[in-house]
Amino acid sequence: MKKILLALLLFAAGAGSLRAQISEKEVMERLRKLQIAHIAVSQLYVDSVSGDKLVEDAIRGMLAELDPHSSYTNAEETRRLNEPLEGGFEGIGVQFNILEDTLVVIQPVGKGPSERVGIMAGDRITAVDGRPIAGVKMSRDSIMRTLRGPKDTKVALTVVRRGVAAPLNFVVKRDKIPVNTVDAVYMIRPGVGYIHLEQFGATSGDEVRAAIAQLRKQGMEDLILDLESNGGGYLGAAFEIAGEFLPAGSLVVYTEGRAQQRATYETRHAGSMPDGRVVVLVNEYSASASEIVSGALQDHDRAVIVGRRTYGKGLVQRPIELPDGSMIRLTTAHYYTPSGRCIQKPYVKGRKADYDHDIANRYKRGEFLSRDSIRLDSAQVFRTLAKGRIVYGGGGIMPDEFVPLDTLQHPAYYRRLSAGNYIHPAVLHYFDAGRRALSKRYPDFDTFVREYEVPQSLVDDVLQAAQKDKVEPDSEAERAASEAELRFMLKALVAYNLWDRSEYFHIVNERSDIVRRALDVLGK
């Protein structure tokens, strides 16, 4: 019960304008009411109940009647949510996958603790500090918790390596492992750079600046910034990244709420790419910080937005940390673009299920297939700041260039293969067995793109695994179309395993309608 009392006191103490509206007596009466309910349930209820669960359920119950984005997470959930955004974690530094109940190292992090002691791609870690982790059906999360730990602590690893008869033993000193949010950077065409940003974390601003500098050295004049399916993250990162393309003194976003005065975020200096054309890619899963960046660059007429209407998450959450490491994220304000558009789409308090179905409902209305099916609010018409172009408020960012969803690109049989997780395990088996031969035959990515052809045996491995589960095509035509799409994706995944995400996107982007439209825009 102390947890909920503290949370409520924090709310009252944090909202200065509320203190004049709510007397101390009213606050104490409400807290007392909650306390009596907790005592009654914990001591008189017919079955035994967890006191901690009662408190957590009470907090979740309060928040459930508010907006869809106010939330509570326990200590473990909070740690998991924050870790990708904070720019790193402490551990041994390997990318891995699970192959038949065994951890297989995909690749060690460059200059990380595992690489320093000699752990190699393809190694199987079978025991940690003498405790077996292979063949014991441990979950991925359990394995990660075993490998991670405070910086400078040591962990003993038992490793089985292909071609070496006896197991190898390594002692790894854990270290800070960076988590990059920019996961693809390359020149997609002469003079045109491409950056894919997975989410907005603490290091995203620095990563984007470094990517722009890298591409500039390779002759970049124009840029495609890919924010498709980027669900957001830190406001500060969005502010930094938008500022890279704007002059000093430019308004990026402002926030305002009932108990929060208007706060404006303006660039303090010119960005690293003040000129050159910019195209931002978005879709229906681009949200929050992605919408701040795309909305700011659209309002300043600094970028062309290509894709489909964004998600529409424009609510500001204030984190309220609780003593046990749990956290409340309470909505305190709305985000507004420089032209005054509210990013948040409409919602009804307490009806989160309806809100969660919005994407499906938009699909049913045909919004992803036709621009004319999009419901624009004629009462929320705004104009961009430089050219005076009409843009709409009412939820999400409407792209300048609409690209419909290609429902024919992935045949139904291929979608079932992908959804059933038959593709990735087959690639892992294939790559695990032929890693050395592939690396030797394709020493660089250009050679791989020109010469590599997916072997029929790899295709058959995927199809046979699916067939065991009675996943079959509905026709021979569907099988042929699915196999063609499967070969394309398999080549991209093999490239990812040989190199990294930039090479993966280099391949898959050649079939992306949104990327192709972006290139057409720049071609004009």
C-alpha positions as CSV (number, residue, x, y, z in Angstrom):
1,M,0.0,0.0,0.0
2,K,2.9,2.4,0.6
3,K,3.7,2.2,-3.1
4,I,0.3,3.6,-4.1
5,L,0.3,6.2,-1.4
6,L,3.7,7.5,-2.5
7,A,2.6,7.5,-6.2
8,L,-0.4,9.6,-5.3
9,L,1.7,12.0,-3.2
10,L,4.1,12.4,-6.1
11,F,1.3,13.3,-8.5
12,A,0.1,16.0,-6.1
13,A,3.6,17.3,-5.4
14,G,4.6,17.3,-9.1
15,A,1.6,19.3,-10.5
16,G,2.0,22.7,-9.0
17,S,-1.2,24.2,-10.4
18,L,-3.2,21.4,-8.8
19,R,-2.2,22.2,-5.2
20,A,-4.5,25.2,-5.2
21,Q,-7.4,23.1,-6.5
22,I,-7.1,20.1,-4.1
23,S,-6.9,20.7,-0.4
24,E,-4.7,18.6,1.9
25,K,-7.9,17.3,3.6
26,E,-9.3,16.0,0.3
27,V,-6.0,14.3,-0.6
28,M,-5.8,12.5,2.8
29,E,-9.5,11.4,2.6
30,R,-8.9,9.8,-0.7
31,L,-5.7,8.1,0.4
32,R,-7.5,6.8,3.5
33,K,-10.3,5.4,1.3
34,L,-7.7,3.5,-0.7
35,Q,-6.0,2.3,2.4
36,I,-9.2,0.9,3.9
37,A,-10.0,-0.9,0.7
38,H,-6.6,-2.5,0.7
39,I,-6.8,-3.6,4.3
40,A,-10.3,-5.0,3.8
41,V,-9.3,-7.1,0.8
42,S,-6.0,-8.3,2.2
43,Q,-7.4,-9.3,5.6
44,L,-11.1,-10.3,4.9
45,Y,-11.3,-11.6,1.4
46,V,-12.3,-15.3,1.1
47,D,-9.0,-16.4,-0.6
48,S,-5.4,-15.3,0.1
49,V,-4.2,-12.5,-2.1
50,S,-0.8,-10.9,-2.7
51,G,-0.5,-7.4,-1.2
52,D,1.9,-6.3,-3.9
53,K,-0.5,-7.5,-6.6
54,L,-3.4,-5.6,-5.0
55,V,-1.4,-2.4,-5.2
56,E,-0.3,-3.0,-8.8
57,D,-3.8,-3.8,-9.8
58,A,-5.1,-0.7,-8.2
59,I,-2.6,1.5,-10.0
60,R,-3.3,-0.3,-13.3
61,G,-7.1,0.2,-12.7
62,M,-6.7,3.9,-12.2
63,L,-4.7,4.3,-15.3
64,A,-7.0,2.1,-17.4
65,E,-9.7,4.7,-17.1
66,L,-7.5,7.5,-18.5
67,D,-5.9,7.8,-22.0
68,P,-4.5,4.8,-23.9
69,H,-0.8,5.6,-23.2
70,S,-0.7,6.2,-19.4
71,S,0.7,2.9,-18.1
72,Y,2.4,1.1,-15.2
73,T,5.3,-1.3,-15.4
74,N,6.9,-3.4,-12.7
75,A,10.6,-3.2,-12.0
76,E,11.6,-5.9,-14.5
77,E,9.3,-4.6,-17.2
78,T,10.7,-1.1,-16.6
79,R,14.3,-2.3,-17.0
80,R,13.4,-4.0,-20.3
81,L,11.6,-1.0,-21.7
82,N,14.4,1.4,-20.8
83,E,17.4,-0.6,-21.8
84,P,17.1,-0.2,-25.6
85,L,16.5,3.5,-25.2
86,E,19.4,4.2,-22.9
87,G,22.1,3.4,-25.5
88,G,23.5,0.2,-24.0
89,F,23.5,-2.5,-21.4
90,E,26.2,-4.4,-19.4
91,G,27.0,-7.9,-20.6
92,I,29.4,-10.1,-22.7
93,G,28.7,-8.5,-26.1
94,V,27.4,-11.1,-28.5
95,Q,24.6,-11.2,-31.0
96,F,23.1,-14.7,-30.8
97,N,20.3,-16.9,-31.8
98,I,18.9,-20.2,-30.4
99,L,19.3,-23.2,-32.6
100,E,17.8,-26.4,-31.2
101,D,18.1,-25.4,-27.6
102,T,21.7,-24.1,-28.0
103,L,23.0,-20.6,-28.0
104,V,24.8,-19.9,-31.3
105,V,26.9,-16.7,-31.6
106,I,25.9,-14.9,-34.7
107,Q,28.7,-12.4,-34.2
108,P,30.5,-10.9,-31.3
109,V,30.2,-7.1,-30.9
110,G,33.2,-5.4,-32.5
111,K,35.9,-4.7,-29.9
112,G,33.5,-6.0,-27.2
113,P,34.5,-8.2,-24.2
114,S,33.7,-11.5,-26.0
115,E,35.7,-10.6,-29.2
116,R,38.6,-9.6,-27.0
117,V,39.0,-13.0,-25.4
118,G,38.6,-14.8,-28.8
119,I,34.9,-15.9,-29.0
120,M,34.0,-16.2,-32.7
121,A,30.9,-16.3,-34.9
122,G,29.5,-19.8,-35.0
123,D,30.6,-20.7,-31.4
124,R,28.1,-22.5,-29.2
125,I,27.9,-21.4,-25.6
126,T,26.9,-24.5,-23.7
127,A,27.5,-23.5,-20.0
128,V,27.8,-20.3,-18.0
129,D,29.7,-20.4,-14.7
130,G,29.5,-24.2,-14.9
131,R,25.7,-24.2,-15.3
132,P,24.4,-25.8,-18.5
133,I,22.3,-23.6,-20.8
134,A,22.3,-25.9,-23.8
135,G,19.7,-28.6,-24.2
136,V,17.8,-27.5,-21.0
137,K,15.0,-25.5,-22.8
138,M,15.9,-22.2,-21.2
139,S,14.0,-19.2,-22.5
140,R,15.8,-16.5,-24.4
141,D,15.1,-14.0,-21.6
142,S,16.6,-16.4,-19.0
143,I,19.7,-16.9,-21.1
144,M,20.1,-13.1,-21.5
145,R,19.8,-12.6,-17.7
146,T,22.5,-15.3,-17.2
147,L,24.9,-13.6,-19.6
148,R,24.3,-10.1,-18.5
149,G,25.7,-8.5,-15.3
150,P,27.4,-5.5,-13.8
151,K,30.4,-4.0,-15.7
152,D,33.8,-5.5,-14.7
153,T,32.2,-8.7,-13.2
154,K,33.6,-11.9,-14.7
155,V,31.7,-14.9,-16.2
156,A,33.1,-18.3,-17.2
157,L,31.9,-19.6,-20.5
158,T,32.1,-23.1,-22.0
159,V,32.2,-23.0,-25.8
160,V,31.9,-25.7,-28.4
161,R,33.5,-24.7,-31.7
162,R,33.1,-26.5,-35.0
163,G,36.3,-28.4,-35.9
164,V,37.6,-28.4,-32.4
165,A,37.3,-31.7,-30.5
166,A,37.2,-30.5,-26.9
167,P,35.1,-27.7,-25.4
168,L,36.9,-24.4,-25.0
169,N,36.8,-22.3,-21.8
170,F,36.8,-18.5,-21.7
171,V,36.6,-16.0,-18.9
172,V,34.9,-12.8,-20.0
173,K,34.9,-9.5,-18.1
174,R,31.5,-7.9,-18.7
175,D,31.4,-4.4,-20.1
176,K,29.1,-1.7,-21.3
177,I,27.7,-2.9,-24.6
178,P,26.4,-0.2,-27.0
179,V,22.9,-0.5,-28.4
180,N,22.7,1.3,-31.8
181,T,19.4,2.8,-32.9
182,V,20.7,3.6,-36.4
183,D,20.9,0.1,-37.9
184,A,21.5,0.8,-41.6
185,V,23.6,3.5,-43.4
186,Y,24.6,3.3,-47.0
187,M,24.6,5.1,-50.4
188,I,21.4,3.9,-52.0
189,R,22.1,5.7,-55.3
190,P,25.0,8.0,-56.4
191,G,24.6,11.2,-54.4
192,V,21.7,9.8,-52.3
193,G,22.3,8.5,-48.8
194,Y,20.0,6.2,-46.8
195,I,19.6,6.1,-43.0
196,H,17.3,3.6,-41.2
197,L,16.5,4.6,-37.6
198,E,14.9,1.8,-35.6
199,Q,13.9,3.9,-32.6
200,F,14.7,7.1,-30.8
201,G,17.2,6.4,-27.9
202,A,19.6,8.4,-25.8
203,T,22.4,8.1,-28.5
204,S,20.3,8.5,-31.6
205,G,21.2,12.2,-32.2
206,D,24.9,11.3,-32.1
207,E,24.4,8.3,-34.3
208,V,22.5,10.2,-37.0
209,R,25.1,13.0,-37.0
210,A,27.8,10.3,-37.4
211,A,25.8,8.7,-40.2
212,I,25.4,12.0,-42.1
213,A,29.1,12.7,-41.8
214,Q,29.9,9.2,-43.1
215,L,27.6,9.6,-46.1
216,R,28.9,13.1,-46.8
217,K,32.4,11.6,-47.2
218,Q,30.9,9.2,-49.7
219,G,29.4,12.0,-51.8
220,M,25.9,12.3,-50.4
221,E,23.9,15.3,-51.5
222,D,20.4,14.2,-50.7
223,L,19.1,11.9,-48.0
224,I,16.4,9.3,-47.4
225,L,15.6,9.1,-43.6
226,D,13.6,5.9,-43.0
227,L,11.3,6.0,-40.0
228,E,8.9,3.3,-41.2
229,S,7.5,1.3,-38.2
230,N,9.6,3.4,-35.8
231,G,7.4,3.6,-32.7
232,G,9.3,6.5,-31.1
233,G,11.3,6.9,-27.9
234,Y,12.9,9.9,-26.3
235,L,11.6,13.4,-27.1
236,G,15.2,14.7,-26.8
237,A,16.4,12.4,-29.6
238,A,13.6,13.6,-31.9
239,F,14.5,17.2,-31.1
240,E,18.1,16.6,-31.9
241,I,17.5,14.7,-35.1
242,A,15.0,17.2,-36.5
243,G,17.5,19.9,-35.7
244,E,20.1,18.4,-37.9
245,F,18.1,19.6,-40.9
246,L,16.9,23.0,-39.7
247,P,18.5,26.4,-39.1
248,A,19.1,27.8,-35.7
249,G,16.0,29.1,-33.9
250,S,13.6,26.7,-35.6
251,L,10.6,25.4,-33.6
252,V,10.6,21.6,-33.7
253,V,7.7,20.8,-31.4
254,Y,5.8,22.2,-28.4
255,T,3.9,20.5,-25.6
256,E,1.0,21.7,-23.5
257,G,-1.4,20.2,-21.0
258,R,-3.9,21.1,-18.3
259,A,-1.3,21.1,-15.5
260,Q,1.7,21.7,-17.7
261,Q,2.4,25.1,-19.2
262,R,3.4,25.3,-22.9
263,A,7.0,24.2,-23.4
264,T,8.7,24.9,-26.7
265,Y,11.7,23.1,-28.3
266,E,13.7,25.3,-30.6
267,T,17.0,24.5,-32.2
268,R,19.9,26.4,-30.7
269,H,22.3,26.0,-33.7
270,A,22.2,25.0,-37.4
271,G,22.2,21.3,-38.1
272,S,24.8,19.3,-39.8
273,M,22.7,19.0,-43.0
274,P,21.1,22.5,-43.5
275,D,20.9,22.0,-47.3
276,G,20.4,19.1,-49.7
277,R,17.0,17.5,-50.2
278,V,15.5,15.2,-47.5
279,V,12.8,12.6,-47.9
280,V,11.3,11.0,-44.7
281,L,9.7,7.6,-45.0
282,V,6.7,6.8,-42.7
283,N,3.9,4.3,-42.4
284,E,1.0,3.5,-40.1
285,Y,3.3,2.2,-37.4
286,S,5.5,5.3,-37.3
287,A,4.6,7.0,-34.0
288,S,5.5,9.6,-31.4
289,A,9.0,10.8,-31.9
290,S,8.8,9.7,-35.6
291,E,5.8,12.0,-35.9
292,I,7.6,14.8,-34.2
293,V,10.5,14.7,-36.7
294,S,8.3,14.2,-39.8
295,G,5.8,16.8,-38.7
296,A,8.5,19.4,-38.0
297,L,10.3,18.8,-41.3
298,Q,7.0,18.9,-43.2
299,D,5.9,22.1,-41.4
300,H,9.2,23.9,-42.2
301,D,9.0,22.6,-45.8
302,R,12.4,21.0,-45.2
303,A,11.5,17.5,-46.3
304,V,9.0,15.5,-48.4
305,I,7.1,12.9,-46.4
306,V,6.5,9.7,-48.3
307,G,4.4,6.7,-47.3
308,R,1.1,6.4,-45.4
309,R,-0.5,8.3,-42.6
310,T,1.3,7.8,-39.3
311,Y,0.0,6.2,-36.1
312,G,-1.2,9.4,-34.3
313,K,0.5,9.2,-30.9
314,G,0.9,12.7,-29.6
315,L,0.6,12.3,-25.9
316,V,3.5,13.2,-23.6
317,Q,4.2,10.7,-20.7
318,R,5.9,11.8,-17.6
319,P,7.9,9.0,-15.9
320,I,7.2,8.6,-12.2
321,E,9.7,6.3,-10.6
322,L,8.6,4.2,-7.6
323,P,10.9,2.9,-4.8
324,D,11.0,-0.7,-6.0
325,G,12.1,0.2,-9.5
326,S,8.6,0.1,-11.0
327,M,7.3,3.1,-12.9
328,I,4.2,5.0,-13.8
329,R,4.2,6.8,-17.2
330,L,1.4,9.4,-16.8
331,T,0.2,11.5,-19.7
332,T,0.6,15.1,-18.9
333,A,0.5,17.0,-22.2
334,H,0.0,16.9,-26.0
335,Y,2.6,17.2,-28.7
336,Y,2.0,19.9,-31.4
337,T,3.9,20.5,-34.6
338,P,5.3,23.9,-35.5
339,S,2.2,24.8,-37.4
340,G,0.0,24.0,-34.4
341,R,-1.2,20.6,-35.4
342,C,-2.0,18.2,-32.6
343,I,-0.4,14.8,-33.4
344,Q,-2.7,12.7,-31.2
345,K,-5.6,10.9,-32.9
346,P,-9.0,10.9,-31.2
347,Y,-9.7,8.5,-28.3
348,V,-12.3,7.8,-25.7
349,K,-11.0,7.5,-22.1
350,G,-11.2,4.0,-20.7
351,R,-11.8,2.4,-24.1
352,K,-8.3,1.2,-24.9
353,A,-9.6,-1.8,-26.8
354,D,-11.3,0.5,-29.4
355,Y,-8.1,2.5,-29.6
356,D,-6.0,-0.6,-30.2
357,H,-8.2,-1.6,-33.1
358,D,-7.7,1.7,-34.9
359,I,-5.1,0.4,-37.3
360,A,-7.3,-2.6,-38.3
361,N,-10.2,-0.3,-38.8
362,R,-8.2,2.0,-41.0
363,Y,-7.2,-1.0,-43.1
364,K,-10.9,-2.1,-43.4
365,R,-11.9,1.4,-44.5
366,G,-9.4,1.1,-47.3
367,E,-7.1,3.9,-46.0
368,F,-3.9,1.9,-46.7
369,L,-5.0,1.3,-50.3
370,S,-6.4,4.7,-51.4
371,R,-5.6,8.3,-50.3
372,D,-9.3,9.2,-50.9
373,S,-10.3,6.8,-48.1
374,I,-8.4,8.8,-45.5
375,R,-10.7,10.7,-43.2
376,L,-9.3,14.2,-43.1
377,D,-10.7,16.7,-40.6
378,S,-11.8,19.8,-42.5
379,A,-12.0,21.7,-39.3
380,Q,-8.3,21.3,-38.7
381,V,-6.6,22.8,-41.6
382,F,-3.1,24.3,-41.2
383,R,-0.4,25.7,-43.4
384,T,3.3,25.0,-43.6
385,L,5.5,27.8,-42.4
386,A,7.7,28.4,-45.5
387,K,5.5,27.7,-48.6
388,G,2.0,27.9,-47.0
389,R,1.0,24.4,-48.2
390,I,-2.2,22.9,-46.6
391,V,-1.6,20.2,-44.0
392,Y,-4.2,18.6,-41.7
393,G,-4.4,18.1,-38.0
394,G,-6.6,15.6,-36.2
395,G,-4.1,12.7,-35.7
396,G,-0.9,11.5,-37.3
397,I,1.1,13.0,-40.1
398,M,-0.3,12.8,-43.6
399,P,2.4,12.2,-46.1
400,D,3.0,14.5,-49.1
401,E,3.4,11.5,-51.3
402,F,1.0,8.7,-50.5
403,V,2.1,5.1,-51.3
404,P,-0.6,2.4,-51.0
405,L,0.1,-0.9,-49.3
406,D,1.0,-3.5,-51.9
407,T,-1.2,-6.4,-50.8
408,L,0.0,-8.5,-53.7
409,Q,3.7,-8.3,-53.0
410,H,3.7,-11.1,-50.5
411,P,1.5,-14.1,-51.6
412,A,-0.6,-15.7,-48.9
413,Y,1.5,-18.8,-48.8
414,Y,4.7,-16.7,-48.3
415,R,3.0,-14.8,-45.5
416,R,2.2,-18.1,-43.8
417,L,5.8,-19.2,-44.1
418,S,7.0,-16.0,-42.6
419,A,4.4,-15.9,-39.8
420,G,5.1,-19.6,-38.9
421,N,8.8,-18.8,-38.3
422,Y,10.0,-21.4,-40.9
423,I,12.4,-19.0,-42.7
424,H,14.8,-17.8,-40.0
425,P,15.7,-21.2,-38.5
426,A,16.4,-22.6,-42.0
427,V,18.8,-19.7,-42.6
428,L,20.5,-20.2,-39.3
429,H,21.1,-23.9,-40.0
430,Y,22.4,-23.1,-43.5
431,F,24.7,-20.4,-42.4
432,D,25.9,-22.3,-39.4
433,A,27.0,-25.2,-41.6
434,G,28.5,-23.0,-44.4
435,R,29.8,-19.9,-42.7
436,R,33.5,-20.3,-43.6
437,A,32.8,-21.3,-47.2
438,L,30.4,-18.4,-47.7
439,S,32.8,-15.9,-46.2
440,K,35.7,-17.1,-48.4
441,R,33.6,-17.2,-51.6
442,Y,32.0,-13.8,-51.0
443,P,34.7,-11.6,-49.5
444,D,32.7,-8.3,-50.1
445,F,29.1,-7.4,-50.4
446,D,29.3,-6.3,-54.1
447,T,30.6,-9.8,-55.1
448,F,27.7,-11.3,-53.0
449,V,25.0,-9.2,-54.7
450,R,26.4,-10.0,-58.2
451,E,27.1,-13.7,-57.8
452,Y,25.1,-15.3,-54.9
453,E,22.1,-17.4,-55.7
454,V,20.0,-19.1,-53.1
455,P,20.5,-22.8,-53.3
456,Q,17.4,-25.0,-53.9
457,S,18.3,-27.0,-50.8
458,L,17.7,-23.9,-48.6
459,V,14.4,-23.2,-50.2
460,D,13.4,-26.9,-49.7
461,D,14.4,-26.8,-46.0
462,V,11.9,-24.0,-45.5
463,L,9.1,-25.6,-47.5
464,Q,9.6,-29.0,-45.9
465,A,9.5,-27.6,-42.4
466,A,6.3,-25.9,-43.2
467,Q,4.9,-29.1,-44.8
468,K,5.4,-31.0,-41.6
469,D,2.9,-28.5,-40.0
470,K,0.6,-28.9,-43.0
471,V,1.3,-25.4,-44.2
472,E,0.7,-25.7,-48.0
473,P,0.0,-23.4,-50.9
474,D,-3.5,-23.2,-52.3
475,S,-2.3,-23.5,-55.9
476,E,0.9,-24.1,-58.0
477,A,0.8,-20.4,-59.0
478,E,0.8,-19.4,-55.4
479,R,3.7,-21.8,-54.7
480,A,5.7,-20.3,-57.6
481,A,5.1,-16.7,-56.6
482,S,5.9,-17.5,-52.9
483,E,9.1,-19.3,-53.8
484,A,10.3,-16.2,-55.8
485,E,9.6,-14.0,-52.8
486,L,11.2,-16.5,-50.5
487,R,14.4,-16.6,-52.5
488,F,14.6,-12.8,-52.4
489,M,14.2,-12.7,-48.6
490,L,16.6,-15.6,-48.1
491,K,19.3,-13.8,-50.0
492,A,18.7,-10.7,-47.8
493,L,18.9,-12.8,-44.6
494,V,22.1,-14.5,-45.7
495,A,23.6,-11.1,-46.4
496,Y,22.6,-10.0,-42.9
497,N,24.3,-13.0,-41.3
498,L,27.5,-12.4,-43.4
499,W,27.6,-8.6,-42.7
500,D,24.9,-6.6,-40.9
501,R,21.7,-4.7,-41.2
502,S,22.9,-2.2,-43.8
503,E,23.5,-5.0,-46.3
504,Y,20.1,-6.5,-45.4
505,F,18.3,-3.2,-46.2
506,H,20.5,-2.7,-49.3
507,I,18.7,-5.7,-50.7
508,V,15.2,-5.5,-49.4
509,N,14.9,-1.8,-50.2
510,E,15.1,-2.5,-53.9
511,R,11.6,-4.0,-53.7
512,S,10.1,-1.4,-51.4
513,D,7.4,0.7,-53.0
514,I,8.0,3.5,-50.5
515,V,11.7,3.6,-51.1
516,R,11.2,3.6,-54.8
517,R,8.7,6.5,-54.5
518,A,11.3,8.4,-52.5
519,L,13.9,7.8,-55.2
520,D,11.4,9.0,-57.8
521,V,10.8,12.2,-55.7
522,L,14.6,12.8,-55.6
523,G,14.8,12.0,-59.3
524,K,12.5,14.9,-60.1
